[in-house]
């Protein structure tokens, strides 16, 4: 399906991408704490909303 060279490239790309994302996040961590305070509650709210939609879909499914 994939050649050895493609797999090696994909592995190197993933490692480099993750390392760059970690570096960027660490560099901007002070700004994140200042400007995105309380965003965790919004994320939790979205997750609860999606979970409730899933529950409604399962229980209101016509038989």
MMTF fields as JSON, N, C-alpha, C and O atoms, coordinates in Angstrom:
{
  "mmtfVersion": "1.0.0",
  "mmtfProducer": "UNKNOWN",
  "numBonds": 251,
  "numAtoms": 252,
  "numGroups": 63,
  "numChains": 1,
  "numModels": 1,
  "chainsPerModel": [1],
  "groupsPerChain": [63],
  "chainIdList": ["A"],
  "bondAtomList": [4, 2, 8, 6, 12, 10, 16, 14, 20, 18, 24, 22, 28, 26, 32, 30, 36, 34, 40, 38, 44, 42, 48, 46, 52, 50, 56, 54, 60, 58, 64, 62, 68, 66, 72, 70, 76, 74, 80, 78, 84, 82, 88, 86, 92, 90, 96, 94, 100, 98, 104, 102, 108, 106, 112, 110, 116, 114, 120, 118, 124, 122, 128, 126, 132, 130, 136, 134, 140, 138, 144, 142, 148, 146, 152, 150, 156, 154, 160, 158, 164, 162, 168, 166, 172, 170, 176, 174, 180, 178, 184, 182, 188, 186, 192, 190, 196, 194, 200, 198, 204, 202, 208, 206, 212, 210, 216, 214, 220, 218, 224, 222, 228, 226, 232, 230, 236, 234, 240, 238, 244, 242, 248, 246],
  "bondOrderList": [1, 1, 1, 1, 1, 1, 1, 1, 1, 1, 1, 1, 1, 1, 1, 1, 1, 1, 1, 1, 1, 1, 1, 1, 1, 1, 1, 1, 1, 1, 1, 1, 1, 1, 1, 1, 1, 1, 1, 1, 1, 1, 1, 1, 1, 1, 1, 1, 1, 1, 1, 1, 1, 1, 1, 1, 1, 1, 1, 1, 1, 1],
  "groupList": [{"groupName": "UNK", "atomNameList": ["N", "CA", "C", "O"], "elementList": ["N", "C", "C", "O"], "formalChargeList": [0, 0, 0, 0], "bondAtomList": [1, 0, 2, 1, 3, 2], "bondOrderList": [1, 1, 2], "singleLetterCode": "X", "chemCompType": "L-PEPTIDE LINKING"}],
  "groupTypeList": [0, 0, 0, 0, 0, 0, 0, 0, 0, 0, 0, 0, 0, 0, 0, 0, 0, 0, 0, 0, 0, 0, 0, 0, 0, 0, 0, 0, 0, 0, 0, 0, 0, 0, 0, 0, 0, 0, 0, 0, 0, 0, 0, 0, 0, 0, 0, 0, 0, 0, 0, 0, 0, 0, 0, 0, 0, 0, 0, 0, 0, 0, 0],
  "groupIdList": [1, 2, 3, 4, 5, 6, 7, 8, 9, 10, 11, 12, 13, 14, 15, 16, 17, 18, 19, 20, 21, 22, 23, 24, 25, 26, 27, 28, 29, 30, 31, 32, 33, 34, 35, 36, 37, 38, 39, 40, 41, 42, 43, 44, 45, 46, 47, 48, 49, 50, 51, 52, 53, 54, 55, 56, 57, 58, 59, 60, 61, 62, 63],
  "secStructList": [7, 7, 7, 2, 2, 2, 2, 2, 2, 2, 2, 2, 2, 2, 2, 2, 2, 2, 2, 2, 2, 2, 2, 2, 2, 2, 2, 6, 2, 2, 2, 2, 2, 2, 2, 1, 6, 6, 2, 2, 2, 2, 2, 2, 2, 2, 2, 2, 2, 2, 2, 2, 2, 2, 2, 2, 2, 2, 2, 6, 7, 7, 7],
  "xCoordList": [0.822, 0.0, 0.877, 0.731, 1.777, 2.726, 4.119, 4.399, 4.997, 6.385, 7.114, 6.614, 8.273, 9.068, 9.447, 9.403, 9.815, 10.172, 9.011, 9.206, 7.809, 6.633, 6.345, 5.99, 6.498, 6.272, 7.301, 6.962, 8.557, 9.609, 9.325, 9.459, 8.931, 8.607, 7.431, 7.461, 6.405, 5.231, 5.615, 5.155, 6.444, 6.888, 7.699, 7.485, 8.623, 9.432, 8.564, 8.772, 7.593, 6.704, 5.883, 5.751, 5.335, 4.522, 5.358, 4.913, 6.557, 7.432, 7.796, 7.753, 8.153, 8.518, 7.318, 7.462, 6.145, 4.942, 4.596, 4.302, 4.627, 4.316, 5.342, 4.975, 6.625, 7.666, 7.465, 7.629, 7.114, 6.878, 5.652, 5.668, 4.608, 3.411, 3.717, 3.262, 4.478, 4.854, 5.707, 5.489, 6.669, 7.524, 6.7, 6.899, 5.778, 4.953, 4.066, 3.905, 3.493, 2.624, 3.416, 2.958, 4.592, 5.427, 5.84, 5.922, 6.099, 6.532, 5.408, 5.678, 4.17, 3.035, 2.198, 1.066, 2.716, 1.901, 1.413, 0.312, 2.207, 1.77, 0.589, -0.346, 0.627, -0.489, -1.747, -2.855, -1.575, -2.728, -3.41, -4.638, -2.639, -3.21, -3.945, -4.956, -3.442, -4.049, -5.331, -6.346, -5.299, -6.411, -7.44, -8.572, -7.084, -8.006, -8.439, -8.728, -8.486, -8.925, -10.404, -11.209, -10.764, -12.149, -12.56, -13.712, -11.655, -12.03, -12.249, -12.893, -11.729, -11.95, -13.435, -13.945, -14.127, -15.555, -16.361, -17.361, -15.93, -16.6, -16.396, -17.329, -15.191, -14.912, -15.77, -16.346, -15.857, -16.686, -18.144, -18.847, -18.603, -19.975, -20.256, -21.305, -19.329, -19.5, -19.547, -20.365, -18.673, -18.646, -19.952, -20.496, -20.462, -21.741, -22.865, -23.727, -22.879, -23.91, -23.896, -24.953, -22.726, -22.623, -23.059, -23.725, -22.688, -23.107, -24.629, -25.236, -25.247, -26.707, -27.382, -28.409, -26.829, -27.372, -27.291, -28.231, -26.193, -26.034, -27.052, -27.658, -27.239, -28.197, -29.612, -30.365, -29.977, -31.294, -31.48, -32.558, -30.45, -30.527, -30.776, -31.575, -30.096, -30.235, -31.62, -32.251, -32.096, -33.358, -34.596, -35.678, -34.479, -35.632, -35.654, -36.399, -34.846, -34.791, -36.097, -36.515, -36.751, -37.998, -37.725, -36.717, -38.64, -38.45, -39.361, -39.337],
  "yCoordList": [-1.18, 0.0, 1.259, 2.112, 1.376, 2.483, 1.919, 0.832, 2.652, 2.205, 2.533, 3.299, 1.96, 2.188, 3.658, 4.218, 4.281, 5.692, 6.575, 7.546, 6.251, 7.032, 6.891, 7.866, 5.69, 5.476, 6.216, 6.788, 6.2, 6.923, 8.419, 9.096, 8.943, 10.359, 10.719, 11.748, 9.889, 10.163, 10.168, 11.026, 9.23, 9.189, 10.419, 11.009, 10.803, 12.004, 13.255, 14.144, 13.326, 14.482, 14.588, 15.676, 13.486, 13.499, 13.925, 14.74, 13.385, 13.744, 15.229, 15.913, 15.728, 17.146, 18.053, 19.098, 17.667, 18.473, 18.564, 19.65, 17.442, 17.434, 18.255, 19.011, 18.118, 18.884, 20.384, 21.172, 20.782, 22.195, 22.724, 23.852, 21.932, 22.352, 22.52, 23.483, 21.601, 21.711, 22.953, 23.688, 23.2, 24.38, 25.67, 26.588, 25.73, 26.928, 27.151, 28.286, 26.094, 26.229, 26.701, 27.573, 26.134, 26.526, 27.991, 28.689, 28.452, 29.829, 30.817, 31.913, 30.446, 31.346, 31.027, 31.498, 30.25, 29.79, 30.939, 30.862, 32.007, 33.146, 33.857, 34.265, 34.006, 34.633, 33.772, 34.294, 32.464, 31.562, 31.686, 31.716, 31.756, 31.872, 33.194, 33.258, 34.25, 35.576, 35.715, 36.17, 35.33, 35.605, 34.486, 34.736, 33.278, 32.147, 31.586, 30.395, 32.437, 32.007, 31.626, 32.386, 30.472, 30.015, 29.249, 28.827, 29.06, 28.342, 26.854, 26.178, 26.348, 24.936, 24.673, 23.617, 25.616, 25.448, 25.428, 24.717, 26.194, 26.197, 24.848, 24.305, 24.311, 22.991, 21.925, 21.074, 21.967, 21.0, 21.148, 20.15, 22.386, 22.621, 22.013, 21.4, 22.174, 21.577, 20.06, 19.427, 19.478, 18.019, 17.514, 16.513, 18.193, 17.794, 17.931, 17.056, 19.009, 19.221, 18.108, 17.584, 17.744, 16.676, 15.348, 14.554, 15.097, 13.875, 13.826, 12.778, 14.956, 14.992, 14.763, 14.088, 15.306, 15.041, 13.557, 12.997, 12.931, 11.501, 10.692, 9.758, 11.049, 10.337, 10.498, 9.526, 11.71, 11.931, 11.122, 10.581, 11.041, 10.282, 8.806, 8.167, 8.263, 6.842, 6.551, 5.567, 7.389, 7.096, 7.503, 6.979, 8.395, 8.807, 8.155, 8.584, 7.127, 6.433, 5.674, 4.901, 5.888, 5.156, 3.668, 3.278, 2.861, 1.405, 0.822, -0.387],
  "zCoordList": [0.0, 0.0, 0.0, -0.875, 0.968, 1.008, 0.896, 1.402, 0.236, 0.135, 1.435, 2.258, 1.609, 2.811, 2.937, 4.032, 1.835, 1.854, 2.279, 3.01, 1.831, 2.214, 3.708, 4.37, 4.23, 5.659, 6.513, 7.549, 6.072, 6.793, 6.765, 7.784, 5.599, 5.488, 6.387, 7.062, 6.402, 7.242, 8.716, 9.469, 9.135, 10.526, 10.903, 11.961, 10.042, 10.313, 10.333, 11.159, 9.428, 9.377, 10.655, 11.215, 11.116, 12.333, 13.532, 14.34, 13.653, 14.777, 14.726, 15.749, 13.545, 13.41, 13.674, 14.308, 13.2, 13.4, 14.883, 15.384, 15.583, 17.015, 17.785, 18.685, 17.444, 18.126, 17.905, 18.836, 16.693, 16.4, 17.15, 17.642, 17.241, 17.977, 19.464, 20.083, 20.038, 21.459, 21.674, 22.638, 20.8, 20.906, 20.828, 21.623, 19.869, 19.708, 20.919, 21.368, 21.448, 22.611, 23.825, 24.564, 24.033, 25.181, 25.082, 26.093, 23.861, 23.662, 23.993, 24.484, 23.733, 23.917, 25.153, 25.255, 26.085, 27.206, 28.084, 28.629, 28.236, 29.053, 28.404, 29.093, 27.091, 26.385, 26.463, 26.589, 26.388, 26.47, 27.831, 27.91, 28.87, 30.216, 30.388, 31.089, 29.752, 29.904, 29.092, 29.619, 27.82, 26.917, 26.82, 26.408, 27.183, 27.04, 28.386, 28.503, 29.397, 30.717, 30.639, 30.101, 31.165, 31.171, 29.93, 29.826, 28.99, 27.775, 28.027, 27.224, 29.115, 29.452, 29.698, 29.325, 30.319, 30.583, 29.277, 29.172, 28.309, 27.008, 26.323, 25.733, 26.397, 25.823, 26.491, 25.813, 27.81, 28.537, 28.123, 27.961, 27.952, 27.508, 26.141, 25.943, 25.191, 23.871, 23.946, 23.28, 24.754, 24.879, 25.473, 25.006, 26.497, 27.104, 26.088, 26.012, 25.303, 24.295, 23.25, 22.896, 22.754, 21.755, 22.359, 21.695, 23.618, 24.294, 24.422, 24.203, 24.777, 24.895, 23.539, 23.473, 22.474, 21.146, 20.806, 20.241, 21.142, 20.891, 21.693, 21.167, 22.963, 23.807, 23.244, 23.18, 22.839, 22.246, 20.967, 20.724, 20.163, 18.919, 19.202, 18.517, 20.207, 20.525, 21.102, 20.717, 22.014, 22.692, 21.901, 22.166, 20.964, 20.158, 18.784, 17.903, 18.599, 17.322, 17.102, 17.964, 15.947, 15.707, 15.5, 14.911, 15.997, 15.879, 14.855, 14.624]
}
